Amino acid sequence: MKIALVIPRNGSENEKSFYDYKFFSKFLFTKKYFSYLLAVPTLASLTPPGHEVRVFDENIEDVDYSWGADLVGISVRTIFAVRAYSIADRFRSMGVKVVLGGIHPSMCTEEALLHADAVVVGEAEHVWAGLLDDAEKGRLKKVYKAAEKIDLKKQPAPARDVLSMSRYFSDIVQTTKGCPFQCEFCSVFAFDGKDIRSKTVAQLLSEIKGINRDAGFKKKSIFFADDNIISDRKFAREFFQSLKGLNLNWSCQASINIAQDTEMLRLMKEAGCGAILVGFESVSQKNLAAMDKKINQRLDYAEAIKKIQSHGILVHGSFILGYDFDTAESFDELVAFIDESKLLMPLINILTPFPGTKLFQRFDEAGRITDKDWSRYDAKTVVFKPALMTAEELHKGYLSVIRRVYSFDSIYSKLKHYWSIDFWKRSNEVDPIKFKYRLLFALRLISLLFSANTARSKFILKILPKVFNPRVRVSTILTLMAYNDYAYSGRV
C-alpha cells in the first residue's frame, strides 16, 4: 500500500505561536521549522516491508492529496485536532481510508471516529502492523487498542529517513515514557501510564549516532522529549555518562528537584546539556496544591534556579496563568519573580483544560468549560470560566505579563546580567551558529534598524556590536526577539 503519514500544521498558516520558532524564517530567510513529531517516524519504523511510506508535515510543506495514498495516518494533538479532522475529511471524500491516533483521539475516541475509518487508542506499536494487514484485506476495525503498554527496549528506532530532516532545526529523542506524578492539568500519566519505561543506553546511543551521521557529523541540537528525564535516576546517570565525548548540544525537561542532585547536574553538563525546561507552573502555594504539584511545594524556586544555573545549565521555566487562586495581583507577582530570578526565556501559558485531564473533567462537570473548539486550546486563549476574575481579565493579564517579560528593555536587562557573569564562557559553551549566519543575522538586524518600531531599533543598536562574539548566543537573541514579536503582534 501507499501510506501517507501527515503532521497537521500547528495553527493557521499565518498565526503566530510561542513555540513554533517560525521567527528563524523571518530573521534568517529560511523555511526550517523547529522540529517534528516523533509519532510519524515511529509509525514508519513499525511499517512492514513492501509498503511505500511518504510523510507530509504541513509545517514545512503542503499535503499532496493527489499522491494516490491507499491509507492515511494522522497523529493528532488537541491544538490541531480541527485541522487534522479537515485533512481526514478531505481524504475520505476521495475514497481514501484514514486512521487517526495520538493523544486527542485516544481521549475523544467517539469524536475522532466521525472523521476516520479507524482510531488507534493509546500506543500504536502493538497494533500498527495488524491494522495495516486489516486495511489491505478491507476489514479495518473501528478501534485498535493494545492490551498492554509497550516495552521500549524491544522497539526499533524511529525511522527519521522518511522525514525532510534538513528542514528542521532540532532533533527529538525520547529515552523514557511514563510519569509518576498526577498533576491535575496534565494528561501524560493518563496516556503513557505512571510506571517509568526506558530504552537501553545502547539503543539510544545507536539512535543518536544515527542522527549525527545523517547530519554529516555536525554538532546538532537535540531535545530529549521525556516529560521528566530524571524520573529513573539510575538509568539517567548511566545514560548521561554514555553521552560524554559525543559533542552533543541538548536540552530537556526535568522536575525541579533536579536542583537537589549536584552529581546529576554535573553529569548532565559534562554530557552536553545546555538548558532544562522546569515546570514551575505557579508562584502561588495554593495553586500548586490545587494542581497536585506536590514536588514544587517543597522547594524554593529562586534557590533551585541559582543551583541549576551554577552548573552552566540555563533554566527555562514554564508558568500557567488562570488557576483557581489567581487574582489580578498574580500577574504582577509573576513578573516580579521572573525579573528577580533573571529567568531568560520563561514560557507563559493560559491554563488550558485539555481532554483527558482531571482538570477538564472537573471544569466540565462544574459547567466551567465555555468553548470546545479545539483550535482555541492553544494555551493563549481562555476557554473556561476563571474562579476569581473574568475571562477578559485573565486574557488581559496574560498579555500584560508577556509584554512586560518580553519588552526589549526587559530582554536587554536580562541579557546584560548573563553577559556580566560570563555565563556561556563560564559554562564552556560556544554558540554553534557559524560566522556566515552571524553575518546574515547582523545584516538582517541592520535592515530592521529604520523601522517604525523604535524600541526594536534601540535594542538592535545595543546588540549589533556583540553579534560576532562567539560567547554571545545569537540563537538566544533570535528567540528573545521572536518572543517580543509574538507578544506585541496584536494577534495573541
KACORLIN-V565936 format. One record per residue. N is the residue number from 1. RES is the residue in three letters. SS is DSSP state (alpha for helix, beta for strand, coil for the rest). Layout:
n=N res=RES ss=SS
n=N res=RES ss=SS
This chain:
n=1 res=MET ss=coil
n=2 res=LYS ss=beta
n=3 res=ILE ss=beta
n=4 res=ALA ss=beta
n=5 res=LEU ss=beta
n=6 res=VAL ss=beta
n=7 res=ILE ss=beta
n=8 res=PRO ss=coil
n=9 res=ARG ss=coil
n=10 res=ASN ss=coil
n=11 res=GLY ss=coil
n=12 res=SER ss=coil
n=13 res=GLU ss=coil
n=14 res=ASN ss=coil
n=15 res=GLU ss=coil
n=16 res=LYS ss=coil
n=17 res=SER ss=coil
n=18 res=PHE ss=coil
n=19 res=TYR ss=coil
n=20 res=ASP ss=coil
n=21 res=TYR ss=coil
n=22 res=LYS ss=coil
n=23 res=PHE ss=alpha
n=24 res=PHE ss=alpha
n=25 res=SER ss=alpha
n=26 res=LYS ss=alpha
n=27 res=PHE ss=alpha
n=28 res=LEU ss=alpha
n=29 res=PHE ss=coil
n=30 res=THR ss=coil
n=31 res=LYS ss=coil
n=32 res=LYS ss=coil
n=33 res=TYR ss=beta
n=34 res=PHE ss=coil
n=35 res=SER ss=coil
n=36 res=TYR ss=coil
n=37 res=LEU ss=coil
n=38 res=LEU ss=alpha
n=39 res=ALA ss=alpha
n=40 res=VAL ss=alpha
n=41 res=PRO ss=alpha
n=42 res=THR ss=alpha
n=43 res=LEU ss=alpha
n=44 res=ALA ss=alpha
n=45 res=SER ss=alpha
n=46 res=LEU ss=alpha
n=47 res=THR ss=coil
n=48 res=PRO ss=coil
n=49 res=PRO ss=coil
n=50 res=GLY ss=coil
n=51 res=HIS ss=coil
n=52 res=GLU ss=beta
n=53 res=VAL ss=beta
n=54 res=ARG ss=beta
n=55 res=VAL ss=beta
n=56 res=PHE ss=beta
n=57 res=ASP ss=beta
n=58 res=GLU ss=coil
n=59 res=ASN ss=coil
n=60 res=ILE ss=coil
n=61 res=GLU ss=coil
n=62 res=ASP ss=coil
n=63 res=VAL ss=coil
n=64 res=ASP ss=coil
n=65 res=TYR ss=coil
n=66 res=SER ss=coil
n=67 res=TRP ss=coil
n=68 res=GLY ss=coil
n=69 res=ALA ss=coil
n=70 res=ASP ss=coil
n=71 res=LEU ss=beta
n=72 res=VAL ss=beta
n=73 res=GLY ss=beta
n=74 res=ILE ss=beta
n=75 res=SER ss=beta
n=76 res=VAL ss=coil
n=77 res=ARG ss=coil
n=78 res=THR ss=alpha
n=79 res=ILE ss=alpha
n=80 res=PHE ss=alpha
n=81 res=ALA ss=alpha
n=82 res=VAL ss=alpha
n=83 res=ARG ss=alpha
n=84 res=ALA ss=alpha
n=85 res=TYR ss=alpha
n=86 res=SER ss=alpha
n=87 res=ILE ss=alpha
n=88 res=ALA ss=alpha
n=89 res=ASP ss=alpha
n=90 res=ARG ss=alpha
n=91 res=PHE ss=alpha
n=92 res=ARG ss=alpha
n=93 res=SER ss=alpha
n=94 res=MET ss=coil
n=95 res=GLY ss=coil
n=96 res=VAL ss=coil
n=97 res=LYS ss=beta
n=98 res=VAL ss=beta
n=99 res=VAL ss=beta
n=100 res=LEU ss=beta
n=101 res=GLY ss=beta
n=102 res=GLY ss=coil
n=103 res=ILE ss=alpha
n=104 res=HIS ss=alpha
n=105 res=PRO ss=alpha
n=106 res=SER ss=alpha
n=107 res=MET ss=alpha
n=108 res=CYS ss=coil
n=109 res=THR ss=alpha
n=110 res=GLU ss=alpha
n=111 res=GLU ss=alpha
n=112 res=ALA ss=alpha
n=113 res=LEU ss=alpha
n=114 res=LEU ss=coil
n=115 res=HIS ss=coil
n=116 res=ALA ss=coil
n=117 res=ASP ss=coil
n=118 res=ALA ss=beta
n=119 res=VAL ss=beta
n=120 res=VAL ss=beta
n=121 res=VAL ss=beta
n=122 res=GLY ss=coil
n=123 res=GLU ss=coil
n=124 res=ALA ss=coil
n=125 res=GLU ss=coil
n=126 res=HIS ss=coil
n=127 res=VAL ss=coil
n=128 res=TRP ss=alpha
n=129 res=ALA ss=alpha
n=130 res=GLY ss=alpha
n=131 res=LEU ss=alpha
n=132 res=LEU ss=alpha
n=133 res=ASP ss=alpha
n=134 res=ASP ss=alpha
n=135 res=ALA ss=alpha
n=136 res=GLU ss=alpha
n=137 res=LYS ss=coil
n=138 res=GLY ss=coil
n=139 res=ARG ss=coil
n=140 res=LEU ss=coil
n=141 res=LYS ss=coil
n=142 res=LYS ss=coil
n=143 res=VAL ss=beta
n=144 res=TYR ss=beta
n=145 res=LYS ss=beta
n=146 res=ALA ss=coil
n=147 res=ALA ss=coil
n=148 res=GLU ss=coil
n=149 res=LYS ss=coil
n=150 res=ILE ss=coil
n=151 res=ASP ss=coil
n=152 res=LEU ss=alpha
n=153 res=LYS ss=alpha
n=154 res=LYS ss=alpha
n=155 res=GLN ss=coil
n=156 res=PRO ss=coil
n=157 res=ALA ss=coil
n=158 res=PRO ss=coil
n=159 res=ALA ss=coil
n=160 res=ARG ss=alpha
n=161 res=ASP ss=alpha
n=162 res=VAL ss=alpha
n=163 res=LEU ss=coil
n=164 res=SER ss=coil
n=165 res=MET ss=alpha
n=166 res=SER ss=alpha
n=167 res=ARG ss=alpha
n=168 res=TYR ss=beta
n=169 res=PHE ss=coil
n=170 res=SER ss=beta
n=171 res=ASP ss=beta
n=172 res=ILE ss=beta
n=173 res=VAL ss=beta
n=174 res=GLN ss=coil
n=175 res=THR ss=coil
n=176 res=THR ss=beta
n=177 res=LYS ss=beta
n=178 res=GLY ss=coil
n=179 res=CYS ss=coil
n=180 res=PRO ss=coil
n=181 res=PHE ss=coil
n=182 res=GLN ss=coil
n=183 res=CYS ss=coil
n=184 res=GLU ss=coil
n=185 res=PHE ss=coil
n=186 res=CYS ss=coil
n=187 res=SER ss=coil
n=188 res=VAL ss=alpha
n=189 res=PHE ss=alpha
n=190 res=ALA ss=alpha
n=191 res=PHE ss=alpha
n=192 res=ASP ss=alpha
n=193 res=GLY ss=coil
n=194 res=LYS ss=coil
n=195 res=ASP ss=coil
n=196 res=ILE ss=coil
n=197 res=ARG ss=beta
n=198 res=SER ss=beta
n=199 res=LYS ss=coil
n=200 res=THR ss=coil
n=201 res=VAL ss=alpha
n=202 res=ALA ss=alpha
n=203 res=GLN ss=alpha
n=204 res=LEU ss=alpha
n=205 res=LEU ss=alpha
n=206 res=SER ss=alpha
n=207 res=GLU ss=alpha
n=208 res=ILE ss=alpha
n=209 res=LYS ss=alpha
n=210 res=GLY ss=alpha
n=211 res=ILE ss=alpha
n=212 res=ASN ss=alpha
n=213 res=ARG ss=alpha
n=214 res=ASP ss=alpha
n=215 res=ALA ss=coil
n=216 res=GLY ss=coil
n=217 res=PHE ss=coil
n=218 res=LYS ss=coil
n=219 res=LYS ss=coil
n=220 res=LYS ss=coil
n=221 res=SER ss=beta
n=222 res=ILE ss=beta
n=223 res=PHE ss=beta
n=224 res=PHE ss=beta
n=225 res=ALA ss=coil
n=226 res=ASP ss=coil
n=227 res=ASP ss=coil
n=228 res=ASN ss=coil
n=229 res=ILE ss=coil
n=230 res=ILE ss=coil
n=231 res=SER ss=coil
n=232 res=ASP ss=coil
n=233 res=ARG ss=alpha
n=234 res=LYS ss=alpha
n=235 res=PHE ss=alpha
n=236 res=ALA ss=alpha
n=237 res=ARG ss=alpha
n=238 res=GLU ss=alpha
n=239 res=PHE ss=alpha
n=240 res=PHE ss=alpha
n=241 res=GLN ss=alpha
n=242 res=SER ss=alpha
n=243 res=LEU ss=alpha
n=244 res=LYS ss=coil
n=245 res=GLY ss=coil
n=246 res=LEU ss=coil
n=247 res=ASN ss=coil
n=248 res=LEU ss=coil
n=249 res=ASN ss=beta
n=250 res=TRP ss=beta
n=251 res=SER ss=beta
n=252 res=CYS ss=beta
n=253 res=GLN ss=beta
n=254 res=ALA ss=coil
n=255 res=SER ss=coil
n=256 res=ILE ss=alpha
n=257 res=ASN ss=alpha
n=258 res=ILE ss=alpha
n=259 res=ALA ss=alpha
n=260 res=GLN ss=alpha
n=261 res=ASP ss=coil
n=262 res=THR ss=alpha
n=263 res=GLU ss=alpha
n=264 res=MET ss=alpha
n=265 res=LEU ss=alpha
n=266 res=ARG ss=alpha
n=267 res=LEU ss=alpha
n=268 res=MET ss=alpha
n=269 res=LYS ss=alpha
n=270 res=GLU ss=alpha
n=271 res=ALA ss=coil
n=272 res=GLY ss=coil
n=273 res=CYS ss=beta
n=274 res=GLY ss=beta
n=275 res=ALA ss=beta
n=276 res=ILE ss=beta
n=277 res=LEU ss=beta
n=278 res=VAL ss=beta
n=279 res=GLY ss=beta
n=280 res=PHE ss=beta
n=281 res=GLU ss=beta
n=282 res=SER ss=coil
n=283 res=VAL ss=coil
n=284 res=SER ss=coil
n=285 res=GLN ss=alpha
n=286 res=LYS ss=alpha
n=287 res=ASN ss=alpha
n=288 res=LEU ss=alpha
n=289 res=ALA ss=alpha
n=290 res=ALA ss=alpha
n=291 res=MET ss=alpha
n=292 res=ASP ss=coil
n=293 res=LYS ss=coil
n=294 res=LYS ss=alpha
n=295 res=ILE ss=alpha
n=296 res=ASN ss=alpha
n=297 res=GLN ss=alpha
n=298 res=ARG ss=coil
n=299 res=LEU ss=coil
n=300 res=ASP ss=coil
n=301 res=TYR ss=alpha
n=302 res=ALA ss=alpha
n=303 res=GLU ss=alpha
n=304 res=ALA ss=alpha
n=305 res=ILE ss=alpha
n=306 res=LYS ss=alpha
n=307 res=LYS ss=alpha
n=308 res=ILE ss=alpha
n=309 res=GLN ss=alpha
n=310 res=SER ss=coil
n=311 res=HIS ss=coil
n=312 res=GLY ss=coil
n=313 res=ILE ss=coil
n=314 res=LEU ss=beta
n=315 res=VAL ss=beta
n=316 res=HIS ss=beta
n=317 res=GLY ss=beta
n=318 res=SER ss=beta
n=319 res=PHE ss=beta
n=320 res=ILE ss=beta
n=321 res=LEU ss=beta
n=322 res=GLY ss=coil
n=323 res=TYR ss=coil
n=324 res=ASP ss=coil
n=325 res=PHE ss=coil
n=326 res=ASP ss=coil
n=327 res=THR ss=coil
n=328 res=ALA ss=alpha
n=329 res=GLU ss=alpha
n=330 res=SER ss=alpha
n=331 res=PHE ss=alpha
n=332 res=ASP ss=alpha
n=333 res=GLU ss=alpha
n=334 res=LEU ss=alpha
n=335 res=VAL ss=alpha
n=336 res=ALA ss=alpha
n=337 res=PHE ss=alpha
n=338 res=ILE ss=alpha
n=339 res=ASP ss=alpha
n=340 res=GLU ss=alpha
n=341 res=SER ss=alpha
n=342 res=LYS ss=coil
n=343 res=LEU ss=coil
n=344 res=LEU ss=coil
n=345 res=MET ss=coil
n=346 res=PRO ss=coil
n=347 res=LEU ss=beta
n=348 res=ILE ss=beta
n=349 res=ASN ss=beta
n=350 res=ILE ss=beta
n=351 res=LEU ss=coil
n=352 res=THR ss=coil
n=353 res=PRO ss=coil
n=354 res=PHE ss=coil
n=355 res=PRO ss=coil
n=356 res=GLY ss=coil
n=357 res=THR ss=coil
n=358 res=LYS ss=alpha
n=359 res=LEU ss=alpha
n=360 res=PHE ss=alpha
n=361 res=GLN ss=alpha
n=362 res=ARG ss=alpha
n=363 res=PHE ss=alpha
n=364 res=ASP ss=alpha
n=365 res=GLU ss=alpha
n=366 res=ALA ss=coil
n=367 res=GLY ss=coil
n=368 res=ARG ss=coil
n=369 res=ILE ss=beta
n=370 res=THR ss=coil
n=371 res=ASP ss=coil
n=372 res=LYS ss=coil
n=373 res=ASP ss=coil
n=374 res=TRP ss=alpha
n=375 res=SER ss=alpha
n=376 res=ARG ss=alpha
n=377 res=TYR ss=coil
n=378 res=ASP ss=coil
n=379 res=ALA ss=coil
n=380 res=LYS ss=coil
n=381 res=THR ss=coil
n=382 res=VAL ss=coil
n=383 res=VAL ss=coil
n=384 res=PHE ss=beta
n=385 res=LYS ss=coil
n=386 res=PRO ss=coil
n=387 res=ALA ss=coil
n=388 res=LEU ss=coil
n=389 res=MET ss=coil
n=390 res=THR ss=coil
n=391 res=ALA ss=alpha
n=392 res=GLU ss=alpha
n=393 res=GLU ss=alpha
n=394 res=LEU ss=alpha
n=395 res=HIS ss=alpha
n=396 res=LYS ss=alpha
n=397 res=GLY ss=alpha
n=398 res=TYR ss=alpha
n=399 res=LEU ss=alpha
n=400 res=SER ss=alpha
n=401 res=VAL ss=alpha
n=402 res=ILE ss=alpha
n=403 res=ARG ss=alpha
n=404 res=ARG ss=alpha
n=405 res=VAL ss=alpha
n=406 res=TYR ss=coil
n=407 res=SER ss=coil
n=408 res=PHE ss=alpha
n=409 res=ASP ss=alpha
n=410 res=SER ss=alpha
n=411 res=ILE ss=alpha
n=412 res=TYR ss=alpha
n=413 res=SER ss=alpha
n=414 res=LYS ss=alpha
n=415 res=LEU ss=alpha
n=416 res=LYS ss=alpha
n=417 res=HIS ss=alpha
n=418 res=TYR ss=alpha
n=419 res=TRP ss=alpha
n=420 res=SER ss=alpha
n=421 res=ILE ss=coil
n=422 res=ASP ss=coil
n=423 res=PHE ss=alpha
n=424 res=TRP ss=alpha
n=425 res=LYS ss=alpha
n=426 res=ARG ss=alpha
n=427 res=SER ss=coil
n=428 res=ASN ss=coil
n=429 res=GLU ss=coil
n=430 res=VAL ss=coil
n=431 res=ASP ss=coil
n=432 res=PRO ss=coil
n=433 res=ILE ss=coil
n=434 res=LYS ss=coil
n=435 res=PHE ss=alpha
n=436 res=LYS ss=alpha
n=437 res=TYR ss=alpha
n=438 res=ARG ss=alpha
n=439 res=LEU ss=alpha
n=440 res=LEU ss=alpha
n=441 res=PHE ss=alpha
n=442 res=ALA ss=alpha
n=443 res=LEU ss=alpha
n=444 res=ARG ss=alpha
n=445 res=LEU ss=alpha
n=446 res=ILE ss=alpha
n=447 res=SER ss=alpha
n=448 res=LEU ss=alpha
n=449 res=LEU ss=coil
n=450 res=PHE ss=coil
n=451 res=SER ss=coil
n=452 res=ALA ss=coil
n=453 res=ASN ss=coil
n=454 res=THR ss=alpha
n=455 res=ALA ss=alpha
n=456 res=ARG ss=alpha
n=457 res=SER ss=alpha
n=458 res=LYS ss=alpha
n=459 res=PHE ss=alpha
n=460 res=ILE ss=alpha
n=461 res=LEU ss=alpha
n=462 res=LYS ss=alpha
n=463 res=ILE ss=alpha
n=464 res=LEU ss=alpha
n=465 res=PRO ss=coil
n=466 res=LYS ss=coil
n=467 res=VAL ss=coil
n=468 res=PHE ss=coil
n=469 res=ASN ss=coil
n=470 res=PRO ss=coil
n=471 res=ARG ss=coil
n=472 res=VAL ss=coil
n=473 res=ARG ss=coil
n=474 res=VAL ss=alpha
n=475 res=SER ss=alpha
n=476 res=THR ss=alpha
n=477 res=ILE ss=alpha
n=478 res=LEU ss=alpha
n=479 res=THR ss=alpha
n=480 res=LEU ss=alpha
n=481 res=MET ss=alpha
n=482 res=ALA ss=alpha
n=483 res=TYR ss=alpha
n=484 res=ASN ss=alpha
n=485 res=ASP ss=alpha
n=486 res=TYR ss=alpha
n=487 res=ALA ss=alpha
n=488 res=TYR ss=coil
n=489 res=SER ss=coil
n=490 res=GLY ss=coil
n=491 res=ARG ss=coil
n=492 res=VAL ss=coil
